[in-house]
Amino acid sequence: MGKSTEIRGGTKAKVIGRVIGGVIWLVGITLRMRFVDRTGAGKTQGTPDEVPPMLYSLWHNRVFIMPFFKRKFLRKRRVTVLTSASKDGTILETAVGMFGMGAVRGSSSRRAVAALVAMKKALKAGSDVCVTPDGPRGPVYKIQAGIVKLAQTTGAPLCIVRVHYSSYWSLKSWDRFMIPKPFSKVEIIFEEPYFVGDDLDEAGFEAEREKLEQAMSLSA
């Protein structure tokens, strides 16, 4: 199998993923979480039949608490995350799986087409899809085109997810990854979803990408 299509990660990566999943759980149960839901997805009746599958757009450095958040606030909804085809992707896939989330493996540089097809299938099957459009390697807070293309070709509503930690540690990674400190406050905001037109020319497509980037910059 060629490097461009290979999915990496073995037993060691899965063990690390389970450890990280445990850490997410231990930190999560201490947090004071507030959910501002402008989509209806978080309501008890917010099943896929009443609130259609959505495409969540979230900065890469805010993903730490999202598996615990899903378990706490979105129990009735299926959520699939896009993660890389690397060993790091196996770690994340294992960690989020502990919270009932699925995963699609790929990125803009590896397995991009396969990942796009898999995300389309997930949306069609009734699952929300969560994408970190500045991942997996950045530049930080720079939207890649893939999420706009996915919204355009599927017709799925695009929802910006904002995450604010009152206190956190920042890692020395490319995105300054954030880990909320135990017992801190966390606010998660689901903004009102919107649709990307399916008949955009090149300029219109770029305008949509810039629109999303500017809107998400408010939570950077």
VOVO-685369 format. One record per residue: residue number from 0; x, y, z of N, C-alpha, C in turn. Coordinates in nm, 2 decimals. Example, Ala and Ser with C-alpha at 12.3 -4.5 7.8 and 13.67 -1.06 7.14 Angstrom:
BEGIN
KOLLO  nr     nu     nv     nw    cau    cav    caw     cu     cv     cw
KOLLO   0   1.32  -0.57   0.78   1.23  -0.45   0.78   1.32  -0.33   0.78
KOLLO   1   1.28  -0.22   0.71   1.37  -0.11   0.71   1.29   0.00   0.79
END
This chain:
BEGIN
KOLLO  nr     nu     nv     nw    cau    cav    caw     cu     cv     cw
KOLLO   0   0.09  -0.12   0.00   0.00   0.00   0.00   0.09   0.12   0.00
KOLLO   1   0.06   0.23  -0.08   0.14   0.35  -0.09   0.13   0.43   0.03
KOLLO   2   0.22   0.52   0.05   0.22   0.61   0.16   0.11   0.70   0.16
KOLLO   3   0.06   0.74   0.04  -0.05   0.83   0.04  -0.18   0.78   0.08
KOLLO   4  -0.20   0.64   0.09  -0.33   0.58   0.12  -0.32   0.50   0.25
KOLLO   5  -0.20   0.49   0.31  -0.18   0.40   0.42  -0.23   0.47   0.55
KOLLO   6  -0.30   0.39   0.63  -0.34   0.43   0.77  -0.25   0.37   0.87
KOLLO   7  -0.18   0.45   0.95  -0.08   0.41   1.04  -0.14   0.40   1.18
KOLLO   8  -0.06   0.32   1.26  -0.10   0.31   1.40  -0.12   0.17   1.44
KOLLO   9  -0.06   0.12   1.55  -0.08  -0.01   1.60  -0.12  -0.02   1.74
KOLLO  10  -0.08  -0.13   1.81  -0.12  -0.15   1.94  -0.08  -0.04   2.04
KOLLO  11   0.05   0.00   2.02   0.10   0.11   2.11   0.01   0.23   2.10
KOLLO  12  -0.02   0.27   1.98  -0.10   0.40   1.96  -0.24   0.38   2.02
KOLLO  13  -0.29   0.26   2.01  -0.43   0.24   2.07  -0.42   0.24   2.23
KOLLO  14  -0.31   0.19   2.28  -0.30   0.20   2.43  -0.29   0.34   2.47
KOLLO  15  -0.21   0.42   2.40  -0.19   0.56   2.43  -0.33   0.63   2.42
KOLLO  16  -0.41   0.59   2.32  -0.54   0.65   2.30  -0.63   0.62   2.42
KOLLO  17  -0.62   0.50   2.47  -0.71   0.47   2.59  -0.66   0.55   2.71
KOLLO  18  -0.53   0.57   2.73  -0.48   0.65   2.84  -0.54   0.79   2.83
KOLLO  19  -0.53   0.85   2.70  -0.57   0.99   2.68  -0.72   0.99   2.70
KOLLO  20  -0.79   0.89   2.66  -0.94   0.89   2.68  -0.97   0.90   2.83
KOLLO  21  -0.89   0.82   2.91  -0.91   0.82   3.05  -0.88   0.96   3.12
KOLLO  22  -0.78   1.02   3.06  -0.74   1.16   3.11  -0.86   1.26   3.08
KOLLO  23  -0.91   1.25   2.96  -1.02   1.33   2.92  -1.14   1.32   3.01
KOLLO  24  -1.17   1.19   3.05  -1.28   1.16   3.14  -1.25   1.22   3.28
KOLLO  25  -1.13   1.20   3.33  -1.10   1.25   3.47  -1.11   1.40   3.48
KOLLO  26  -1.05   1.46   3.37  -1.06   1.61   3.37  -1.20   1.66   3.35
KOLLO  27  -1.27   1.59   3.26  -1.41   1.63   3.22  -1.51   1.63   3.34
KOLLO  28  -1.50   1.53   3.43  -1.59   1.52   3.54  -1.57   1.63   3.64
KOLLO  29  -1.46   1.70   3.63  -1.44   1.81   3.73  -1.48   1.95   3.67
KOLLO  30  -1.51   1.96   3.54  -1.53   2.09   3.48  -1.67   2.14   3.50
KOLLO  31  -1.69   2.27   3.51  -1.82   2.33   3.51  -1.85   2.38   3.37
KOLLO  32  -1.93   2.30   3.30  -1.96   2.32   3.16  -2.09   2.39   3.13
KOLLO  33  -2.09   2.48   3.04  -2.21   2.55   3.00  -2.22   2.54   2.85
KOLLO  34  -2.34   2.49   2.80  -2.36   2.47   2.66  -2.46   2.57   2.61
KOLLO  35  -2.42   2.65   2.51  -2.51   2.75   2.45  -2.55   2.69   2.31
KOLLO  36  -2.67   2.64   2.30  -2.71   2.57   2.18  -2.80   2.65   2.09
KOLLO  37  -2.75   2.69   1.97  -2.84   2.76   1.88  -2.88   2.68   1.76
KOLLO  38  -2.87   2.54   1.78  -2.90   2.45   1.67  -3.02   2.36   1.70
KOLLO  39  -3.05   2.34   1.83  -3.15   2.24   1.87  -3.10   2.10   1.89
KOLLO  40  -2.97   2.08   1.85  -2.91   1.95   1.86  -2.90   1.90   2.00
KOLLO  41  -2.88   1.99   2.10  -2.86   1.95   2.23  -2.98   1.92   2.31
KOLLO  42  -3.10   1.95   2.26  -3.22   1.93   2.33  -3.26   1.78   2.33
KOLLO  43  -3.33   1.74   2.42  -3.37   1.59   2.43  -3.43   1.54   2.31
KOLLO  44  -3.51   1.63   2.24  -3.58   1.59   2.12  -3.50   1.62   1.99
KOLLO  45  -3.37   1.66   2.01  -3.28   1.69   1.90  -3.22   1.57   1.83
KOLLO  46  -3.31   1.48   1.80  -3.26   1.36   1.72  -3.23   1.39   1.58
KOLLO  47  -3.16   1.31   1.50  -3.13   1.34   1.36  -3.26   1.36   1.28
KOLLO  48  -3.37   1.30   1.32  -3.50   1.32   1.24  -3.55   1.46   1.26
KOLLO  49  -3.53   1.52   1.37  -3.58   1.66   1.40  -3.48   1.77   1.37
KOLLO  50  -3.35   1.74   1.39  -3.24   1.83   1.36  -3.14   1.75   1.27
KOLLO  51  -3.14   1.79   1.14  -3.06   1.71   1.04  -2.91   1.70   1.08
KOLLO  52  -2.84   1.60   1.03  -2.70   1.59   1.05  -2.63   1.72   1.01
KOLLO  53  -2.54   1.76   1.10  -2.46   1.89   1.08  -2.31   1.86   1.06
KOLLO  54  -2.25   1.96   1.01  -2.11   1.96   0.99  -2.05   2.07   1.09
KOLLO  55  -1.98   2.02   1.19  -1.92   2.11   1.30  -1.78   2.15   1.26
KOLLO  56  -1.76   2.28   1.27  -1.63   2.34   1.24  -1.57   2.39   1.37
KOLLO  57  -1.45   2.33   1.41  -1.39   2.36   1.54  -1.24   2.37   1.53
KOLLO  58  -1.18   2.47   1.59  -1.04   2.48   1.59  -0.97   2.36   1.65
KOLLO  59  -0.86   2.32   1.59  -0.78   2.20   1.63  -0.74   2.20   1.78
KOLLO  60  -0.70   2.32   1.83  -0.65   2.33   1.96  -0.76   2.33   2.07
KOLLO  61  -0.89   2.32   2.03  -1.00   2.32   2.13  -1.06   2.18   2.14
KOLLO  62  -1.01   2.08   2.08  -1.08   1.95   2.07  -1.08   1.87   2.20
KOLLO  63  -0.99   1.90   2.29  -0.97   1.81   2.41  -1.09   1.77   2.48
KOLLO  64  -1.18   1.86   2.50  -1.30   1.83   2.59  -1.42   1.79   2.50
KOLLO  65  -1.41   1.79   2.37  -1.53   1.76   2.29  -1.58   1.61   2.31
KOLLO  66  -1.49   1.51   2.32  -1.55   1.38   2.35  -1.64   1.37   2.47
KOLLO  67  -1.59   1.43   2.58  -1.67   1.43   2.71  -1.79   1.52   2.69
KOLLO  68  -1.78   1.63   2.62  -1.90   1.71   2.59  -2.00   1.63   2.51
KOLLO  69  -1.96   1.55   2.41  -2.06   1.47   2.33  -2.13   1.38   2.42
KOLLO  70  -2.06   1.31   2.51  -2.12   1.21   2.60  -2.22   1.28   2.70
KOLLO  71  -2.19   1.40   2.74  -2.27   1.47   2.83  -2.39   1.54   2.77
KOLLO  72  -2.38   1.60   2.65  -2.48   1.68   2.60  -2.55   1.63   2.47
KOLLO  73  -2.48   1.54   2.40  -2.53   1.50   2.27  -2.55   1.35   2.26
KOLLO  74  -2.60   1.29   2.37  -2.62   1.14   2.38  -2.70   1.08   2.27
KOLLO  75  -2.80   1.15   2.22  -2.89   1.10   2.12  -2.84   1.11   1.98
KOLLO  76  -2.73   1.18   1.96  -2.67   1.21   1.83  -2.55   1.13   1.80
KOLLO  77  -2.53   1.08   1.68  -2.41   1.02   1.64  -2.32   1.13   1.59
KOLLO  78  -2.19   1.12   1.63  -2.09   1.22   1.59  -1.97   1.14   1.53
KOLLO  79  -1.92   1.18   1.42  -1.80   1.13   1.36  -1.70   1.24   1.34
KOLLO  80  -1.57   1.21   1.38  -1.47   1.31   1.37  -1.37   1.27   1.26
KOLLO  81  -1.32   1.38   1.19  -1.21   1.36   1.09  -1.08   1.36   1.17
KOLLO  82  -1.00   1.26   1.15  -0.87   1.25   1.21  -0.77   1.20   1.11
KOLLO  83  -0.64   1.23   1.13  -0.54   1.20   1.03  -0.52   1.05   1.02
KOLLO  84  -0.45   1.01   0.91  -0.41   0.87   0.88  -0.29   0.83   0.95
KOLLO  85  -0.23   0.92   1.03  -0.10   0.89   1.10  -0.13   0.82   1.23
KOLLO  86  -0.02   0.79   1.30  -0.03   0.73   1.44  -0.11   0.81   1.53
KOLLO  87  -0.09   0.95   1.52  -0.17   1.04   1.60  -0.32   1.02   1.58
KOLLO  88  -0.36   0.99   1.45  -0.50   0.97   1.42  -0.55   0.84   1.49
KOLLO  89  -0.47   0.74   1.50  -0.51   0.62   1.57  -0.53   0.65   1.72
KOLLO  90  -0.44   0.73   1.77  -0.46   0.77   1.91  -0.59   0.84   1.93
KOLLO  91  -0.62   0.94   1.85  -0.74   1.01   1.86  -0.87   0.92   1.84
KOLLO  92  -0.86   0.84   1.73  -0.97   0.75   1.70  -1.01   0.66   1.82
KOLLO  93  -0.90   0.61   1.89  -0.92   0.52   2.01  -0.98   0.60   2.12
KOLLO  94  -0.93   0.72   2.14  -0.97   0.81   2.26  -1.12   0.85   2.24
KOLLO  95  -1.16   0.90   2.12  -1.30   0.94   2.10  -1.39   0.82   2.10
KOLLO  96  -1.34   0.71   2.06  -1.43   0.59   2.06  -1.48   0.55   2.19
KOLLO  97  -1.40   0.58   2.30  -1.44   0.55   2.43  -1.56   0.64   2.48
KOLLO  98  -1.59   0.74   2.40  -1.71   0.83   2.43  -1.82   0.81   2.33
KOLLO  99  -1.81   0.70   2.25  -1.92   0.68   2.16  -1.91   0.75   2.03
KOLLO 100  -1.79   0.80   1.99  -1.78   0.88   1.87  -1.71   0.79   1.76
KOLLO 101  -1.75   0.81   1.64  -1.68   0.74   1.53  -1.57   0.83   1.47
KOLLO 102  -1.49   0.77   1.38  -1.38   0.84   1.32  -1.36   0.81   1.17
KOLLO 103  -1.33   0.91   1.09  -1.29   0.90   0.95  -1.14   0.93   0.94
KOLLO 104  -1.06   0.85   0.88  -0.92   0.87   0.87  -0.87   0.94   0.74
KOLLO 105  -0.80   1.05   0.75  -0.75   1.12   0.63  -0.73   1.27   0.66
KOLLO 106  -0.66   1.33   0.57  -0.64   1.48   0.58  -0.62   1.53   0.44
KOLLO 107  -0.58   1.66   0.43  -0.56   1.73   0.30  -0.44   1.67   0.23
KOLLO 108  -0.35   1.61   0.31  -0.23   1.56   0.24  -0.23   1.41   0.22
KOLLO 109  -0.31   1.34   0.30  -0.31   1.19   0.29  -0.46   1.14   0.29
KOLLO 110  -0.50   1.06   0.20  -0.63   1.00   0.19  -0.74   1.10   0.19
KOLLO 111  -0.71   1.21   0.12  -0.81   1.32   0.12  -0.94   1.28   0.05
KOLLO 112  -0.93   1.22  -0.06  -1.05   1.18  -0.14  -1.13   1.07  -0.06
KOLLO 113  -1.06   0.97  -0.01  -1.12   0.87   0.07  -1.19   0.92   0.19
KOLLO 114  -1.13   1.02   0.26  -1.19   1.08   0.38  -1.31   1.16   0.34
KOLLO 115  -1.31   1.23   0.23  -1.42   1.31   0.18  -1.54   1.22   0.15
KOLLO 116  -1.52   1.11   0.09  -1.62   1.01   0.06  -1.68   0.95   0.18
KOLLO 117  -1.59   0.92   0.28  -1.64   0.86   0.41  -1.72   0.96   0.49
KOLLO 118  -1.68   1.08   0.49  -1.76   1.19   0.56  -1.90   1.21   0.50
KOLLO 119  -1.90   1.20   0.36  -2.03   1.21   0.30  -2.12   1.10   0.33
KOLLO 120  -2.07   0.98   0.34  -2.15   0.86   0.38  -2.20   0.87   0.52
KOLLO 121  -2.11   0.93   0.61  -2.15   0.94   0.75  -2.26   1.04   0.76
KOLLO 122  -2.26   1.15   0.69  -2.37   1.25   0.70  -2.50   1.19   0.64
KOLLO 123  -2.48   1.12   0.53  -2.60   1.06   0.47  -2.66   0.95   0.56
KOLLO 124  -2.58   0.89   0.64  -2.63   0.78   0.73  -2.68   0.84   0.86
KOLLO 125  -2.68   0.97   0.88  -2.74   1.04   0.99  -2.65   1.08   1.10
KOLLO 126  -2.52   1.08   1.07  -2.42   1.12   1.17  -2.37   1.27   1.15
KOLLO 127  -2.36   1.34   1.26  -2.29   1.47   1.25  -2.14   1.44   1.22
KOLLO 128  -2.08   1.54   1.16  -1.94   1.52   1.13  -1.86   1.64   1.19
KOLLO 129  -1.76   1.62   1.26  -1.68   1.72   1.32  -1.54   1.73   1.25
KOLLO 130  -1.51   1.85   1.21  -1.38   1.88   1.13  -1.31   1.99   1.20
KOLLO 131  -1.18   1.97   1.21  -1.09   2.08   1.26  -1.02   2.14   1.13
KOLLO 132  -1.07   2.24   1.07  -1.03   2.28   0.94  -0.89   2.34   0.93
KOLLO 133  -0.82   2.36   1.05  -0.68   2.41   1.05  -0.59   2.29   1.08
KOLLO 134  -0.64   2.17   1.09  -0.56   2.06   1.12  -0.53   1.98   1.00
KOLLO 135  -0.44   1.87   1.01  -0.38   1.83   1.13  -0.25   1.90   1.16
KOLLO 136  -0.20   1.98   1.07  -0.06   2.04   1.09  -0.06   2.19   1.07
KOLLO 137  -0.18   2.25   1.05  -0.18   2.40   1.04  -0.17   2.45   0.90
KOLLO 138  -0.15   2.58   0.89  -0.12   2.68   0.99  -0.24   2.70   1.09
KOLLO 139  -0.21   2.73   1.21  -0.31   2.75   1.31  -0.41   2.86   1.27
KOLLO 140  -0.54   2.84   1.29  -0.64   2.93   1.26  -0.65   2.97   1.11
KOLLO 141  -0.61   2.88   1.03  -0.62   2.90   0.88  -0.71   2.79   0.82
KOLLO 142  -0.82   2.83   0.77  -0.92   2.73   0.72  -0.87   2.67   0.59
KOLLO 143  -0.87   2.54   0.59  -0.84   2.46   0.46  -0.97   2.45   0.39
KOLLO 144  -0.96   2.43   0.26  -1.08   2.43   0.17  -1.17   2.31   0.19
KOLLO 145  -1.12   2.20   0.25  -1.20   2.08   0.25  -1.34   2.08   0.32
KOLLO 146  -1.34   2.15   0.43  -1.47   2.16   0.50  -1.58   2.24   0.42
KOLLO 147  -1.53   2.34   0.35  -1.63   2.42   0.26  -1.67   2.33   0.15
KOLLO 148  -1.58   2.25   0.09  -1.62   2.16  -0.02  -1.72   2.06   0.03
KOLLO 149  -1.70   2.01   0.15  -1.79   1.91   0.20  -1.93   1.96   0.23
KOLLO 150  -1.94   2.09   0.28  -2.06   2.15   0.30  -2.13   2.18   0.17
KOLLO 151  -2.05   2.22   0.07  -2.11   2.25  -0.06  -2.17   2.13  -0.13
KOLLO 152  -2.09   2.02  -0.13  -2.13   1.90  -0.20  -2.24   1.81  -0.13
KOLLO 153  -2.25   1.83   0.00  -2.35   1.75   0.07  -2.48   1.82   0.10
KOLLO 154  -2.47   1.96   0.11  -2.58   2.03   0.15  -2.61   2.03   0.30
KOLLO 155  -2.51   1.98   0.37  -2.53   1.97   0.52  -2.51   2.11   0.58
KOLLO 156  -2.59   2.15   0.68  -2.57   2.27   0.74  -2.43   2.28   0.82
KOLLO 157  -2.37   2.39   0.81  -2.24   2.41   0.87  -2.25   2.49   1.00
KOLLO 158  -2.20   2.43   1.11  -2.21   2.49   1.24  -2.08   2.52   1.30
KOLLO 159  -2.05   2.65   1.33  -1.93   2.69   1.40  -1.94   2.65   1.55
KOLLO 160  -1.84   2.59   1.60  -1.84   2.55   1.74  -1.73   2.63   1.81
KOLLO 161  -1.77   2.70   1.91  -1.67   2.79   1.99  -1.65   2.72   2.13
KOLLO 162  -1.53   2.71   2.17  -1.50   2.66   2.30  -1.41   2.76   2.37
KOLLO 163  -1.45   2.79   2.49  -1.38   2.89   2.58  -1.35   2.82   2.71
KOLLO 164  -1.22   2.82   2.75  -1.18   2.77   2.88  -1.14   2.89   2.97
KOLLO 165  -1.19   2.89   3.09  -1.16   2.99   3.19  -1.01   2.98   3.23
KOLLO 166  -0.96   2.86   3.23  -0.82   2.84   3.27  -0.77   2.71   3.20
KOLLO 167  -0.65   2.72   3.15  -0.60   2.61   3.07  -0.45   2.61   3.06
KOLLO 168  -0.39   2.49   3.03  -0.25   2.48   2.99  -0.24   2.48   2.84
KOLLO 169  -0.14   2.54   2.79  -0.11   2.55   2.65   0.02   2.47   2.61
KOLLO 170   0.01   2.37   2.53   0.12   2.29   2.49   0.21   2.37   2.39
KOLLO 171   0.33   2.32   2.38   0.43   2.38   2.28   0.42   2.31   2.15
KOLLO 172   0.30   2.30   2.10   0.27   2.24   1.97   0.24   2.34   1.86
KOLLO 173   0.23   2.30   1.74   0.21   2.40   1.63   0.08   2.49   1.65
KOLLO 174  -0.02   2.43   1.72  -0.14   2.50   1.74  -0.16   2.55   1.88
KOLLO 175  -0.06   2.53   1.97  -0.07   2.57   2.11  -0.19   2.51   2.17
KOLLO 176  -0.19   2.38   2.16  -0.31   2.29   2.20  -0.35   2.32   2.35
KOLLO 177  -0.47   2.34   2.37  -0.52   2.38   2.50  -0.58   2.26   2.58
KOLLO 178  -0.55   2.25   2.71  -0.60   2.15   2.80  -0.66   2.22   2.92
KOLLO 179  -0.79   2.22   2.94  -0.85   2.29   3.05  -0.80   2.24   3.18
KOLLO 180  -0.78   2.33   3.28  -0.74   2.28   3.41  -0.86   2.23   3.49
KOLLO 181  -0.83   2.13   3.57  -0.94   2.07   3.65  -1.02   2.18   3.73
KOLLO 182  -1.15   2.17   3.73  -1.24   2.25   3.80  -1.26   2.39   3.74
KOLLO 183  -1.20   2.41   3.62  -1.22   2.54   3.55  -1.36   2.54   3.48
KOLLO 184  -1.40   2.66   3.43  -1.52   2.67   3.36  -1.50   2.65   3.21
KOLLO 185  -1.59   2.59   3.14  -1.59   2.57   3.00  -1.72   2.61   2.94
KOLLO 186  -1.71   2.69   2.83  -1.83   2.73   2.76  -1.82   2.68   2.62
KOLLO 187  -1.92   2.60   2.57  -1.93   2.55   2.44  -2.05   2.61   2.37
KOLLO 188  -2.02   2.68   2.26  -2.13   2.75   2.18  -2.15   2.68   2.05
KOLLO 189  -2.27   2.64   2.02  -2.30   2.59   1.88  -2.37   2.71   1.81
KOLLO 190  -2.31   2.77   1.72  -2.37   2.89   1.65  -2.48   2.84   1.55
KOLLO 191  -2.57   2.93   1.51  -2.67   2.89   1.42  -2.62   2.84   1.29
KOLLO 192  -2.66   2.72   1.25  -2.60   2.67   1.12  -2.64   2.75   1.00
KOLLO 193  -2.56   2.74   0.90  -2.59   2.80   0.77  -2.55   2.71   0.66
KOLLO 194  -2.59   2.74   0.53  -2.56   2.65   0.42  -2.47   2.72   0.32
KOLLO 195  -2.38   2.64   0.26  -2.29   2.69   0.15  -2.36   2.66   0.02
KOLLO 196  -2.36   2.75  -0.07  -2.43   2.73  -0.20  -2.36   2.63  -0.28
KOLLO 197  -2.43   2.55  -0.36  -2.38   2.45  -0.44  -2.34   2.49  -0.58
KOLLO 198  -2.36   2.62  -0.62  -2.33   2.66  -0.75  -2.22   2.77  -0.75
KOLLO 199  -2.13   2.77  -0.66  -2.03   2.87  -0.65  -1.92   2.86  -0.75
KOLLO 200  -1.87   2.97  -0.81  -1.76   2.97  -0.89  -1.63   2.98  -0.80
KOLLO 201  -1.51   2.99  -0.86  -1.39   2.99  -0.78  -1.39   3.10  -0.68
KOLLO 202  -1.43   3.22  -0.73  -1.42   3.34  -0.64  -1.53   3.33  -0.53
KOLLO 203  -1.64   3.27  -0.56  -1.75   3.26  -0.46  -1.71   3.15  -0.35
KOLLO 204  -1.64   3.05  -0.40  -1.59   2.94  -0.31  -1.49   3.00  -0.21
KOLLO 205  -1.40   3.08  -0.26  -1.30   3.14  -0.18  -1.36   3.24  -0.08
KOLLO 206  -1.46   3.31  -0.12  -1.53   3.40  -0.04  -1.60   3.33   0.08
KOLLO 207  -1.65   3.21   0.05  -1.71   3.13   0.16  -1.61   3.08   0.26
KOLLO 208  -1.49   3.04   0.20  -1.38   3.00   0.29  -1.34   3.11   0.38
KOLLO 209  -1.32   3.23   0.33  -1.28   3.35   0.41  -1.39   3.39   0.51
KOLLO 210  -1.52   3.37   0.47  -1.63   3.40   0.56  -1.62   3.31   0.68
KOLLO 211  -1.60   3.18   0.66  -1.59   3.09   0.77  -1.47   3.12   0.86
KOLLO 212  -1.35   3.15   0.79  -1.23   3.18   0.87  -1.25   3.31   0.96
KOLLO 213  -1.31   3.41   0.90  -1.33   3.53   0.98  -1.43   3.51   1.09
KOLLO 214  -1.54   3.43   1.07  -1.63   3.40   1.17  -1.57   3.32   1.29
KOLLO 215  -1.49   3.22   1.25  -1.42   3.14   1.35  -1.31   3.22   1.43
KOLLO 216  -1.26   3.32   1.36  -1.15   3.39   1.43  -1.20   3.46   1.56
KOLLO 217  -1.33   3.48   1.57  -1.38   3.54   1.69  -1.36   3.45   1.82
KOLLO 218  -1.33   3.32   1.79  -1.31   3.23   1.90  -1.16   3.18   1.91
KOLLO 219  -1.07   3.25   1.83  -0.93   3.21   1.83  -0.86   3.26   1.95
END
